[in-house]
Amino acid sequence: MRQEWLAPKCGRSPFAGEELTGRPMGIIIRGNVVMWKNEIAPTAQGEPLLFEAMDRPREA
């Protein structure tokens, strides 16, 4: 695993330089299981996000 692929808050990882194999078992976001063993949660969690472009001026 290459260091530039990682984004730990401390700036380092014990996995840097190691060759890892495997795949994720699930995804947990803010304590909510949204996917587990290739099954998506039956109900949606959270709210949609609205992204604003930062590279263009705002309309008046």
The first five atom37 places (N, CA, C, CB, O) and aatype in JSON, in Angstrom:
{
  "aatype": [12, 1, 5, 6, 17, 10, 0, 14, 11, 4, 7, 1, 15, 14, 13, 0, 7, 6, 6, 10, 16, 7, 1, 14, 12, 7, 9, 9, 9, 1, 7, 2, 19, 19, 12, 17, 11, 2, 6, 9, 0, 14, 16, 0, 5, 7, 6, 14, 10, 10, 13, 6, 0, 12, 3, 1, 14, 1, 6, 0],
  "atom_mask": [
    [1, 1, 1, 1, 1],
    [1, 1, 1, 1, 1],
    [1, 1, 1, 1, 1],
    [1, 1, 1, 1, 1],
    [1, 1, 1, 1, 1],
    [1, 1, 1, 1, 1],
    [1, 1, 1, 1, 1],
    [1, 1, 1, 1, 1],
    [1, 1, 1, 1, 1],
    [1, 1, 1, 1, 1],
    [1, 1, 1, 0, 1],
    [1, 1, 1, 1, 1],
    [1, 1, 1, 1, 1],
    [1, 1, 1, 1, 1],
    [1, 1, 1, 1, 1],
    [1, 1, 1, 1, 1],
    [1, 1, 1, 0, 1],
    [1, 1, 1, 1, 1],
    [1, 1, 1, 1, 1],
    [1, 1, 1, 1, 1],
    [1, 1, 1, 1, 1],
    [1, 1, 1, 0, 1],
    [1, 1, 1, 1, 1],
    [1, 1, 1, 1, 1],
    [1, 1, 1, 1, 1],
    [1, 1, 1, 0, 1],
    [1, 1, 1, 1, 1],
    [1, 1, 1, 1, 1],
    [1, 1, 1, 1, 1],
    [1, 1, 1, 1, 1],
    [1, 1, 1, 0, 1],
    [1, 1, 1, 1, 1],
    [1, 1, 1, 1, 1],
    [1, 1, 1, 1, 1],
    [1, 1, 1, 1, 1],
    [1, 1, 1, 1, 1],
    [1, 1, 1, 1, 1],
    [1, 1, 1, 1, 1],
    [1, 1, 1, 1, 1],
    [1, 1, 1, 1, 1],
    [1, 1, 1, 1, 1],
    [1, 1, 1, 1, 1],
    [1, 1, 1, 1, 1],
    [1, 1, 1, 1, 1],
    [1, 1, 1, 1, 1],
    [1, 1, 1, 0, 1],
    [1, 1, 1, 1, 1],
    [1, 1, 1, 1, 1],
    [1, 1, 1, 1, 1],
    [1, 1, 1, 1, 1],
    [1, 1, 1, 1, 1],
    [1, 1, 1, 1, 1],
    [1, 1, 1, 1, 1],
    [1, 1, 1, 1, 1],
    [1, 1, 1, 1, 1],
    [1, 1, 1, 1, 1],
    [1, 1, 1, 1, 1],
    [1, 1, 1, 1, 1],
    [1, 1, 1, 1, 1],
    [1, 1, 1, 1, 1]
  ],
  "atom_positions": [
    [[0.85, -1.17, 0.0], [0.0, 0.0, 0.0], [0.89, 1.23, 0.0], [-0.96, 0.0, 1.22], [1.84, 1.33, 0.77]],
    [[0.56, 2.18, -0.89], [1.38, 3.37, -0.99], [0.86, 4.44, -0.02], [1.38, 3.91, -2.43], [-0.35, 4.6, 0.16]],
    [[1.78, 5.15, 0.59], [1.44, 6.17, 1.58], [0.49, 7.23, 1.02], [2.69, 6.82, 2.11], [-0.39, 7.7, 1.74]],
    [[0.66, 7.63, -0.25], [-0.18, 8.69, -0.81], [-1.64, 8.26, -0.96], [0.36, 9.13, -2.14], [-2.5, 9.11, -1.17]],
    [[-1.94, 6.97, -0.87], [-3.32, 6.5, -0.95], [-4.03, 6.63, 0.39], [-3.36, 5.05, -1.41], [-5.26, 6.57, 0.44]],
    [[-3.29, 6.81, 1.46], [-3.86, 6.86, 2.8], [-4.11, 8.29, 3.24], [-2.94, 6.16, 3.79], [-3.45, 9.21, 2.77]],
    [[-5.07, 8.48, 4.12], [-5.36, 9.81, 4.63], [-5.6, 9.79, 6.14], [-6.58, 10.4, 3.91], [-6.61, 10.31, 6.6]],
    [[-4.68, 9.2, 6.92], [-4.89, 9.19, 8.36], [-4.64, 10.58, 8.94], [-3.96, 8.16, 9.03], [-3.82, 11.34, 8.43]],
    [[-5.35, 10.93, 10.01], [-5.19, 12.23, 10.63], [-3.78, 12.41, 11.2], [-6.22, 12.41, 11.74], [-3.28, 13.54, 11.24]],
    [[-3.14, 11.33, 11.63], [-1.82, 11.44, 12.25], [-0.7, 11.57, 11.2], [-1.55, 10.23, 13.13], [0.43, 11.87, 11.56]],
    [[-1.01, 11.33, 9.91], [-0.02, 11.49, 8.87], [0.82, 10.26, 8.58], [0.0, 0.0, 0.0], [1.72, 10.31, 7.74]],
    [[0.54, 9.15, 9.25], [1.28, 7.91, 9.0], [0.34, 6.73, 9.21], [2.54, 7.8, 9.93], [-0.74, 6.87, 9.8]],
    [[0.76, 5.57, 8.74], [-0.06, 4.37, 8.9], [0.83, 3.16, 9.07], [-1.01, 4.18, 7.69], [1.88, 3.07, 8.42]],
    [[0.45, 2.21, 9.93], [1.23, 0.99, 10.07], [1.14, 0.1, 8.82], [0.76, 0.21, 11.28], [1.91, -0.85, 8.7]],
    [[0.23, 0.4, 7.9], [0.06, -0.39, 6.69], [0.87, 0.12, 5.52], [-1.39, -0.43, 6.31], [0.92, -0.55, 4.48]],
    [[1.51, 1.27, 5.64], [2.31, 1.82, 4.54], [3.45, 0.86, 4.22], [2.86, 3.24, 4.9], [4.15, 0.4, 5.13]],
    [[3.64, 0.57, 2.95], [4.7, -0.34, 2.52], [4.33, -1.81, 2.57], [0.0, 0.0, 0.0], [5.1, -2.65, 2.12]],
    [[3.16, -2.13, 3.1], [2.71, -3.52, 3.19], [1.84, -3.87, 1.97], [1.92, -3.77, 4.51], [1.16, -3.0, 1.43]],
    [[1.87, -5.12, 1.56], [0.98, -5.58, 0.5], [-0.21, -6.24, 1.18], [1.7, -6.58, -0.48], [-0.07, -7.22, 1.9]],
    [[-1.39, -5.69, 0.93], [-2.59, -6.17, 1.59], [-3.52, -6.82, 0.57], [-3.31, -5.02, 2.31], [-3.57, -6.41, -0.59]],
    [[-4.25, -7.82, 1.01], [-5.27, -8.44, 0.18], [-6.57, -8.49, 0.97], [-4.84, -9.87, -0.28], [-6.56, -8.47, 2.2]],
    [[-7.66, -8.56, 0.27], [-8.96, -8.63, 0.93], [-9.94, -7.69, 0.29], [0.0, 0.0, 0.0], [-9.66, -7.08, -0.74]],
    [[-11.09, -7.58, 0.91], [-12.11, -6.66, 0.44], [-12.95, -6.23, 1.63], [-12.99, -7.32, -0.66], [-12.97, -6.92, 2.66]],
    [[-13.64, -5.11, 1.51], [-14.45, -4.64, 2.64], [-15.63, -5.57, 2.91], [-14.95, -3.22, 2.37], [-16.23, -6.11, 1.98]],
    [[-15.96, -5.74, 4.16], [-17.13, -6.54, 4.55], [-18.37, -5.67, 4.64], [-16.88, -7.24, 5.88], [-19.48, -6.15, 4.44]],
    [[-18.18, -4.39, 4.93], [-19.33, -3.51, 5.07], [-18.91, -2.06, 5.14], [0.0, 0.0, 0.0], [-17.73, -1.73, 5.19]],
    [[-19.92, -1.2, 5.15], [-19.69, 0.23, 5.26], [-20.57, 0.74, 6.4], [-20.0, 0.97, 3.92], [-21.77, 0.5, 6.42]],
    [[-19.94, 1.46, 7.33], [-20.66, 2.06, 8.45], [-20.38, 3.55, 8.4], [-20.23, 1.43, 9.83], [-19.22, 3.96, 8.43]],
    [[-21.42, 4.35, 8.32], [-21.28, 5.8, 8.28], [-22.01, 6.4, 9.46], [-21.82, 6.37, 6.94], [-23.22, 6.22, 9.62]],
    [[-21.27, 7.13, 10.28], [-21.82, 7.77, 11.48], [-22.62, 6.8, 12.34], [-22.7, 8.95, 11.08], [-23.68, 7.15, 12.85]],
    [[-22.12, 5.6, 12.48], [-22.75, 4.59, 13.32], [-23.88, 3.82, 12.67], [0.0, 0.0, 0.0], [-24.47, 2.95, 13.3]],
    [[-24.2, 4.13, 11.42], [-25.28, 3.43, 10.71], [-24.68, 2.47, 9.69], [-26.23, 4.43, 10.02], [-23.85, 2.86, 8.88]],
    [[-25.11, 1.22, 9.75], [-24.66, 0.24, 8.77], [-25.42, 0.51, 7.47], [-24.91, -1.24, 9.27], [-26.64, 0.39, 7.42]],
    [[-24.69, 0.88, 6.41], [-25.34, 1.17, 5.13], [-25.13, 0.06, 4.12], [-24.82, 2.48, 4.56], [-25.87, -0.04, 3.14]],
    [[-24.12, -0.8, 4.34], [-23.9, -1.97, 3.49], [-23.16, -3.01, 4.31], [-23.08, -1.59, 2.19], [-22.21, -2.69, 5.03]],
    [[-23.6, -4.26, 4.21], [-22.94, -5.34, 4.92], [-23.01, -6.6, 4.08], [-23.57, -5.58, 6.32], [-24.1, -7.01, 3.67]],
    [[-21.86, -7.2, 3.82], [-21.76, -8.42, 3.02], [-22.54, -8.31, 1.7], [-22.28, -9.63, 3.83], [-23.36, -9.16, 1.38]],
    [[-22.26, -7.23, 0.95], [-22.86, -6.96, -0.35], [-24.37, -6.7, -0.31], [-22.6, -8.1, -1.26], [-25.02, -6.74, -1.36]],
    [[-24.94, -6.44, 0.85], [-26.36, -6.12, 0.99], [-26.49, -4.67, 1.42], [-27.07, -7.08, 2.01], [-25.95, -4.28, 2.46]],
    [[-27.19, -3.86, 0.64], [-27.42, -2.47, 0.98], [-28.56, -2.4, 1.99], [-27.74, -1.62, -0.28], [-29.52, -3.17, 1.9]],
    [[-28.46, -1.48, 2.94], [-29.49, -1.32, 3.96], [-30.85, -1.05, 3.31], [-29.13, -0.17, 4.93], [-30.92, -0.35, 2.3]],
    [[-31.93, -1.59, 3.87], [-33.25, -1.44, 3.25], [-33.79, -0.01, 3.27], [-34.23, -2.34, 3.93], [-34.6, 0.35, 2.42]],
    [[-33.36, 0.81, 4.22], [-33.83, 2.19, 4.3], [-32.65, 3.14, 4.2], [-34.63, 2.44, 5.61], [-31.56, 2.86, 4.71]],
    [[-32.88, 4.27, 3.55], [-31.83, 5.28, 3.4], [-31.59, 6.0, 4.72], [-32.2, 6.29, 2.29], [-32.51, 6.19, 5.51]],
    [[-30.36, 6.39, 4.94], [-29.98, 7.14, 6.14], [-29.48, 8.51, 5.72], [-28.9, 6.38, 6.97], [-28.89, 8.64, 4.65]],
    [[-29.7, 9.51, 6.52], [-29.13, 10.83, 6.26], [-29.95, 11.66, 5.3], [0.0, 0.0, 0.0], [-31.12, 11.39, 5.04]],
    [[-29.28, 12.7, 4.77], [-29.93, 13.63, 3.88], [-29.07, 13.84, 2.65], [-30.2, 14.97, 4.59], [-27.86, 13.67, 2.72]],
    [[-29.67, 14.21, 1.51], [-28.87, 14.5, 0.32], [-27.99, 15.72, 0.54], [-29.77, 14.72, -0.89], [-28.36, 16.63, 1.29]],
    [[-26.84, 15.74, -0.1], [-25.93, 16.88, -0.01], [-26.03, 17.71, -1.27], [-24.48, 16.41, 0.21], [-26.23, 17.18, -2.36]],
    [[-25.9, 19.02, -1.11], [-25.86, 19.93, -2.24], [-24.46, 20.49, -2.33], [-26.93, 21.07, -2.09], [-24.01, 21.19, -1.43]],
    [[-23.75, 20.2, -3.42], [-22.4, 20.67, -3.61], [-22.44, 21.93, -4.47], [-21.51, 19.58, -4.26], [-23.13, 21.99, -5.49]],
    [[-21.69, 22.94, -4.04], [-21.58, 24.16, -4.81], [-20.2, 24.22, -5.45], [-21.82, 25.39, -3.92], [-19.2, 23.93, -4.81]],
    [[-20.17, 24.61, -6.71], [-18.89, 24.74, -7.41], [-18.11, 25.91, -6.8], [-19.09, 24.96, -8.94], [-18.66, 27.0, -6.63]],
    [[-16.85, 25.68, -6.47], [-16.02, 26.71, -5.85], [-15.19, 27.46, -6.88], [-15.1, 26.1, -4.81], [-14.52, 28.44, -6.55]],
    [[-15.22, 27.01, -8.14], [-14.36, 27.61, -9.15], [-15.1, 28.59, -10.05], [-13.74, 26.53, -9.98], [-14.56, 28.99, -11.08]],
    [[-16.33, 28.97, -9.7], [-17.05, 29.95, -10.51], [-17.75, 30.94, -9.57], [-18.1, 29.24, -11.46], [-18.08, 30.6, -8.44]],
    [[-17.96, 32.16, -10.06], [-18.61, 33.17, -9.19], [-20.06, 32.82, -8.91], [-18.53, 34.56, -9.84], [-20.73, 32.17, -9.72]],
    [[-20.53, 33.24, -7.76], [-21.92, 33.02, -7.41], [-22.82, 33.91, -8.22], [-22.14, 33.24, -5.93], [-22.46, 35.04, -8.57]],
    [[-24.02, 33.39, -8.52], [-24.99, 34.21, -9.25], [-25.68, 35.16, -8.3], [-26.03, 33.32, -9.96], [-25.94, 34.82, -7.15]],
    [[-25.96, 36.35, -8.78], [-26.61, 37.38, -7.93], [-28.09, 37.19, -7.85], [-26.31, 38.77, -8.45], [-28.78, 37.96, -7.18]]
  ]
}
